[in-house]
Amino acid sequence: MPQLADRISVPSKRHLTDAGQMIVPCAFARTGVQLYTAKQLNLTDKEPNEIIKVHRQEQDVFDEKSVASFRSAPVTIGHPKDEEGSNIPVTAENAKSLQVGMLEGMPVRDEDMLTGVLVLTLQDAIDALEVEGTEELSAGYTCDIEEVDGEYYQRNIKANHIAIVPKGRAGSSCRISDEAFEELDKVKGKKKKDLEISDEEVKEVDEVKVLSKMLGDAISEKAELDSELEKSKEELVKLTADHSKELEEANAKLEKAKEVAEEAVIERCKVIADAQMLADVKDFGSKSLNEIRVEVLTKEVPNLVLDGKSEEYICARFDVLVENFNNTTSMGNLLADTKLGAQVKAEPSPAVSARARMIETQKKLKS
């Protein structure tokens, strides 16, 4: 059930009581055709901003239950809205902060309008009329929307509040009246008679005014959306720049990791080649570099005590062993005792040659 609003007034005089309250004769609802957007009517099968004509027929506006729902209706300045800008009803919980007066008793029918007397009890409401010139009314209510042969009608109208507004949906006929406005109404009525303007033409003028207001609201809303879009674009550019910086840092870390990994591979290959050159060591498996060095040192220098020694010490002793390699190792002595000894002395061993080739290849890859 959509929550809607309309406006209206009655020729009369307003005055202040001794207690400072303002008595305001008025009209606040009428029959006829009024304009809403499809979104306001909760019509999901149409574009949200499509303008829909809605008929308020006599039997619905002046229905006994509908009229009774306006009894002692609270008066507000403007239609109450929540933080998101959506209309909200006046309730016992929020009336203290929203209500500025009330409708005195039951409303009555005056031709095609519902009329009554407002009692304004808050100075803000009186100032809105007297100082700010806010002199139109808008009835806030809920209703059912019925579609008949492509036309829309309001049914089961239930009042919630009457709002004092700058410009009402029901038009200037729903204005709060005083003597000056009564005279203006007489002049307008005379001009209307002289020009023979029909009621239907007057309604069309009202509809054009409503459409103009909707267009202005749409333009304002578009400007706000454009502003939000620009902000979003700026945030996107900033995020993109931040992510680009993070990506560059990640790539730099990856390159560094590759260099470290390549150096580790080169070092392992060198140690394995040296181990094969120094001793008869073949099964390396998942042994660490330190374990390989210890195995070679244990075989080639049996009297060397390695228990409790640091990796730096073991690495240094291994490097010394490699530098002093001159056929004094067991592998070197074994080769010297064979007929190939002379060839070994004359030419580098296959292991040494392989190690040299591997080191040279790794240097080229690294460069």
C-alpha positions as CSV (number, residue, x, y, z in Angstrom):
1,M,0.0,0.0,0.0
2,P,1.7,3.2,-1.2
3,Q,2.1,6.2,1.2
4,L,1.0,9.3,-0.7
5,A,0.3,13.0,-0.2
6,D,-2.1,15.7,-1.6
7,R,-2.8,19.4,-0.8
8,I,-5.8,21.9,-0.3
9,S,-7.4,25.0,1.5
10,V,-10.7,26.8,2.4
11,P,-11.5,30.6,2.2
12,S,-11.5,31.8,5.8
13,K,-9.7,33.8,8.4
14,R,-7.0,32.6,10.8
15,H,-6.4,34.1,14.2
16,L,-4.5,33.6,17.4
17,T,-6.1,32.6,20.7
18,D,-5.2,34.2,24.1
19,A,-3.0,31.1,24.7
20,G,-1.0,31.9,21.5
21,Q,-2.4,29.0,19.5
22,M,-3.4,29.7,15.9
23,I,-6.8,28.6,14.6
24,V,-6.6,27.9,10.8
25,P,-9.7,27.1,8.7
26,C,-8.5,25.1,5.7
27,A,-9.1,22.4,3.0
28,F,-6.7,19.5,2.7
29,A,-8.1,17.0,0.2
30,R,-10.1,17.0,-3.0
31,T,-11.4,14.8,-5.8
32,G,-10.0,14.8,-9.3
33,V,-7.0,13.6,-11.2
34,Q,-3.5,13.8,-9.6
35,L,0.0,12.9,-10.9
36,Y,2.5,10.5,-9.4
37,T,5.5,8.6,-10.6
38,A,5.3,4.8,-11.0
39,K,7.9,4.5,-8.2
40,Q,5.7,6.4,-5.8
41,L,2.8,4.0,-6.6
42,N,5.0,0.9,-6.2
43,L,4.2,-0.1,-9.8
44,T,7.0,-2.5,-10.7
45,D,5.9,-3.2,-14.2
46,K,6.6,0.4,-15.4
47,E,9.6,2.7,-15.5
48,P,10.2,4.3,-12.0
49,N,9.9,7.9,-13.3
50,E,6.9,7.3,-15.6
51,I,4.1,9.8,-14.8
52,I,0.9,8.1,-13.9
53,K,-2.5,9.8,-13.6
54,V,-4.5,8.6,-10.6
55,H,-8.2,9.3,-10.2
56,R,-9.6,10.3,-6.7
57,Q,-13.3,9.7,-7.1
58,E,-16.1,11.2,-4.9
59,Q,-17.1,7.8,-3.4
60,D,-13.5,7.2,-2.3
61,V,-12.6,10.7,-1.0
62,F,-15.8,11.1,1.0
63,D,-16.1,7.5,2.0
64,E,-17.3,7.4,5.7
65,K,-14.3,5.4,6.9
66,S,-11.9,7.5,4.9
67,V,-13.3,10.8,6.3
68,A,-13.2,9.4,9.8
69,S,-9.5,8.5,9.5
70,F,-8.8,12.2,9.3
71,R,-10.4,12.8,12.7
72,S,-8.0,14.8,14.9
73,A,-5.2,14.1,12.4
74,P,-1.7,15.5,13.6
75,V,-0.3,18.5,11.7
76,T,3.4,18.5,10.7
77,I,5.8,20.9,9.0
78,G,6.6,19.1,5.8
79,H,6.1,15.4,5.3
80,P,8.1,13.4,7.9
81,K,11.0,11.5,6.3
82,D,13.6,9.0,7.5
83,E,17.4,9.4,7.1
84,E,17.2,7.9,3.6
85,G,14.6,10.5,2.5
86,S,11.6,8.1,2.5
87,N,8.2,9.2,3.8
88,I,7.4,7.9,7.3
89,P,4.1,7.9,9.2
90,V,3.4,9.9,12.3
91,T,3.1,7.5,15.3
92,A,2.7,7.7,19.0
93,E,6.4,7.1,19.3
94,N,7.6,10.0,17.1
95,A,4.6,12.5,17.5
96,K,6.4,14.5,20.2
97,S,9.2,15.5,17.8
98,L,7.0,15.8,14.6
99,Q,3.6,17.1,15.6
100,V,3.0,20.9,15.6
101,G,-0.8,20.9,15.9
102,M,-3.9,18.9,15.0
103,L,-7.1,18.9,13.0
104,E,-10.0,20.0,15.3
105,G,-12.4,17.0,15.3
106,M,-14.0,15.6,12.2
107,P,-13.5,17.1,8.7
108,V,-16.5,18.1,6.6
109,R,-17.3,18.1,2.9
110,D,-17.4,21.4,1.0
111,E,-18.2,20.6,-2.7
112,D,-15.3,18.5,-4.0
113,M,-13.0,19.1,-1.0
114,L,-12.5,17.9,2.6
115,T,-12.3,20.9,5.0
116,G,-11.8,21.6,8.6
117,V,-10.0,23.7,11.2
118,L,-6.4,23.3,12.2
119,V,-5.1,24.2,15.7
120,L,-1.4,25.0,15.5
121,T,0.2,24.8,18.9
122,L,3.9,25.2,18.1
123,Q,5.5,28.5,17.3
124,D,7.6,27.0,14.5
125,A,4.3,26.2,12.6
126,I,2.9,29.7,13.2
127,D,6.1,31.2,12.0
128,A,6.1,29.0,8.9
129,L,2.7,30.6,8.0
130,E,3.2,34.2,9.2
131,V,6.9,34.7,8.5
132,E,8.0,32.2,5.8
133,G,4.8,32.3,3.8
134,T,4.4,28.5,3.7
135,E,0.7,28.3,3.2
136,E,-0.3,25.1,1.4
137,L,-1.4,21.8,2.9
138,S,-0.7,18.3,1.9
139,A,-2.5,15.3,3.3
140,G,-0.4,12.3,4.1
141,Y,-2.2,9.0,3.7
142,T,-2.1,5.5,2.4
143,C,-4.4,3.9,-0.1
144,D,-4.8,1.0,-2.5
145,I,-4.1,1.6,-6.2
146,E,-6.6,-0.2,-8.5
147,E,-6.2,-0.4,-12.2
148,V,-9.4,-0.5,-14.3
149,D,-9.1,-0.6,-18.1
150,G,-5.7,1.1,-18.0
151,E,-6.8,3.8,-15.6
152,Y,-5.6,4.0,-12.0
153,Y,-7.9,4.8,-9.0
154,Q,-7.2,5.4,-5.3
155,R,-9.2,3.1,-3.0
156,N,-9.4,2.7,0.8
157,I,-7.9,6.0,1.7
158,K,-6.5,6.1,5.2
159,A,-5.2,9.4,6.7
160,N,-2.0,9.8,8.7
161,H,-1.2,13.5,9.0
162,I,-1.7,16.9,7.4
163,A,1.6,18.7,6.4
164,I,2.2,22.4,6.0
165,V,4.3,22.6,2.8
166,P,5.6,25.2,0.3
167,K,3.7,23.8,-2.6
168,G,0.9,21.2,-2.5
169,R,0.0,18.4,-4.9
170,A,-3.6,19.2,-4.8
171,G,-2.8,22.7,-6.0
172,S,-3.5,26.2,-4.6
173,S,-7.1,25.3,-3.8
174,C,-5.6,23.4,-0.8
175,R,-4.0,26.6,0.6
176,I,-4.4,27.8,4.1
177,S,-6.7,30.8,3.7
178,D,-7.0,34.3,5.1
179,E,-8.8,37.5,3.9
180,A,-6.1,38.5,1.4
181,F,-6.2,35.1,-0.2
182,E,-10.0,35.2,-0.3
183,E,-9.8,38.4,-2.3
184,L,-7.2,36.9,-4.6
185,D,-9.5,33.9,-5.1
186,K,-12.3,36.2,-6.1
187,V,-10.1,37.9,-8.7
188,K,-8.9,34.6,-10.1
189,G,-12.5,33.4,-10.2
190,K,-13.6,36.5,-12.1
191,K,-10.8,36.1,-14.6
192,K,-11.6,32.5,-15.0
193,K,-15.3,33.4,-15.8
194,D,-14.3,36.2,-18.2
195,L,-11.9,33.9,-20.1
196,E,-14.2,30.9,-19.9
197,I,-11.5,28.6,-18.6
198,S,-12.9,25.1,-18.1
199,D,-12.3,23.0,-14.9
200,E,-10.4,20.5,-17.1
201,E,-8.0,23.3,-18.3
202,V,-7.4,24.4,-14.8
203,K,-6.5,20.8,-13.9
204,E,-4.1,20.6,-16.9
205,V,-2.4,23.7,-15.6
206,D,-2.0,22.1,-12.2
207,E,-0.6,19.0,-13.9
208,V,2.0,21.0,-15.9
209,K,3.1,22.7,-12.6
210,V,3.6,19.2,-11.0
211,L,5.5,18.0,-14.1
212,S,7.7,21.1,-14.0
213,K,8.5,20.4,-10.4
214,M,9.2,16.8,-11.1
215,L,11.5,17.8,-13.9
216,G,13.4,20.2,-11.6
217,D,13.7,17.5,-9.0
218,A,15.0,15.1,-11.7
219,I,17.6,17.6,-12.8
220,S,18.8,18.1,-9.2
221,E,18.9,14.4,-8.7
222,K,21.0,13.9,-11.9
223,A,23.4,16.6,-10.7
224,E,23.9,14.8,-7.4
225,L,24.4,11.5,-9.2
226,D,27.0,13.1,-11.6
227,S,28.8,14.4,-8.5
228,E,28.8,11.0,-6.9
229,L,30.0,9.5,-10.2
230,E,33.0,11.9,-10.3
231,K,33.9,11.0,-6.7
232,S,33.7,7.3,-7.6
233,K,36.0,7.9,-10.6
234,E,38.6,9.7,-8.4
235,E,38.5,6.9,-5.9
236,L,39.0,4.3,-8.7
237,V,42.0,6.2,-10.1
238,K,43.5,6.3,-6.6
239,L,42.9,2.6,-5.9
240,T,44.4,1.8,-9.3
241,A,47.5,3.8,-8.5
242,D,47.8,2.1,-5.1
243,H,47.4,-1.3,-6.6
244,S,50.0,-0.5,-9.3
245,K,52.5,0.4,-6.7
246,E,51.7,-2.8,-4.7
247,L,52.1,-4.8,-8.0
248,E,55.5,-3.2,-8.7
249,E,56.7,-4.1,-5.2
250,A,55.4,-7.7,-5.5
251,N,57.3,-8.1,-8.9
252,A,60.5,-6.7,-7.3
253,K,60.2,-9.2,-4.5
254,L,59.6,-12.0,-7.0
255,E,62.7,-11.1,-9.0
256,K,64.7,-11.0,-5.8
257,A,63.4,-14.4,-4.9
258,K,64.3,-15.8,-8.3
259,E,67.9,-14.4,-7.9
260,V,68.1,-16.1,-4.5
261,A,66.8,-19.4,-5.9
262,E,69.2,-19.3,-8.8
263,E,72.1,-18.6,-6.5
264,A,71.0,-21.5,-4.2
265,V,70.9,-23.8,-7.3
266,I,74.3,-22.7,-8.4
267,E,75.8,-23.2,-5.0
268,R,74.3,-26.7,-4.6
269,C,75.5,-27.8,-8.0
270,K,79.0,-26.5,-7.1
271,V,79.1,-28.4,-3.8
272,I,77.9,-31.6,-5.4
273,A,80.5,-31.3,-8.2
274,D,83.2,-30.7,-5.6
275,A,82.0,-33.7,-3.5
276,Q,82.2,-36.0,-6.6
277,M,85.7,-34.7,-7.3
278,L,87.0,-35.2,-3.7
279,A,85.4,-38.5,-2.7
280,D,83.4,-41.4,-4.0
281,V,80.0,-39.8,-3.1
282,K,77.1,-40.5,-5.3
283,D,73.8,-40.6,-3.3
284,F,72.9,-37.0,-2.5
285,G,69.1,-37.4,-2.3
286,S,67.6,-34.7,-0.2
287,K,70.8,-34.1,1.8
288,S,71.5,-30.6,2.8
289,L,74.7,-28.9,1.7
290,N,76.1,-29.1,5.2
291,E,75.4,-32.8,5.3
292,I,77.2,-33.4,2.0
293,R,80.2,-31.4,3.2
294,V,80.3,-33.4,6.5
295,E,80.2,-36.7,4.6
296,V,83.1,-35.7,2.3
297,L,85.2,-34.3,5.2
298,T,84.6,-37.5,7.3
299,K,85.8,-39.7,4.4
300,E,88.8,-37.5,3.4
301,V,89.9,-36.3,6.8
302,P,89.0,-39.1,9.3
303,N,90.8,-37.6,12.2
304,L,88.9,-34.3,11.9
305,V,86.4,-33.8,14.7
306,L,83.2,-32.1,13.4
307,D,80.8,-32.7,16.3
308,G,79.6,-29.4,17.6
309,K,81.2,-27.4,14.8
310,S,79.2,-24.6,13.1
311,E,78.1,-24.7,9.5
312,E,80.6,-21.8,8.8
313,Y,83.5,-23.9,10.2
314,I,82.5,-27.0,8.1
315,C,82.0,-24.9,5.0
316,A,85.5,-23.3,5.5
317,R,87.2,-26.7,6.0
318,F,85.4,-28.0,2.9
319,D,86.6,-25.1,0.8
320,V,90.2,-25.7,2.0
321,L,89.9,-29.3,1.0
322,V,88.8,-28.3,-2.5
323,E,91.7,-25.8,-2.9
324,N,94.2,-28.4,-1.8
325,F,92.9,-31.0,-4.1
326,N,96.1,-32.4,-5.8
327,N,95.6,-36.2,-6.1
328,T,96.1,-36.6,-2.3
329,T,92.5,-37.6,-1.8
330,S,91.4,-41.2,-1.9
331,M,89.9,-40.7,-5.3
332,G,93.1,-38.9,-6.5
333,N,95.3,-41.7,-5.1
334,L,93.1,-44.4,-6.7
335,L,93.5,-42.7,-10.0
336,A,97.2,-42.3,-9.6
337,D,97.7,-46.1,-9.0
338,T,96.0,-46.9,-12.3
339,K,97.3,-46.6,-15.8
340,L,95.0,-43.6,-16.2
341,G,97.0,-41.8,-13.6
342,A,99.2,-40.0,-16.1
343,Q,96.2,-39.0,-18.1
344,V,94.5,-37.7,-15.0
345,K,97.5,-35.6,-14.2
346,A,97.7,-34.3,-17.7
347,E,94.0,-33.6,-18.2
348,P,91.3,-32.4,-15.8
349,S,89.1,-35.1,-14.5
350,P,85.5,-35.4,-16.0
351,A,84.1,-34.2,-12.7
352,V,86.3,-31.1,-12.7
353,S,85.5,-30.4,-16.4
354,A,81.8,-30.9,-15.7
355,R,81.9,-28.6,-12.7
356,A,83.7,-25.9,-14.8
357,R,81.1,-26.2,-17.6
358,M,78.2,-26.0,-15.1
359,I,79.7,-22.9,-13.4
360,E,80.2,-21.2,-16.7
361,T,76.6,-22.0,-17.9
362,Q,75.2,-20.7,-14.6
363,K,77.2,-17.5,-15.0
364,K,75.7,-17.0,-18.5
365,L,72.2,-17.6,-17.3
366,K,72.6,-15.2,-14.5
367,S,74.0,-12.5,-16.7
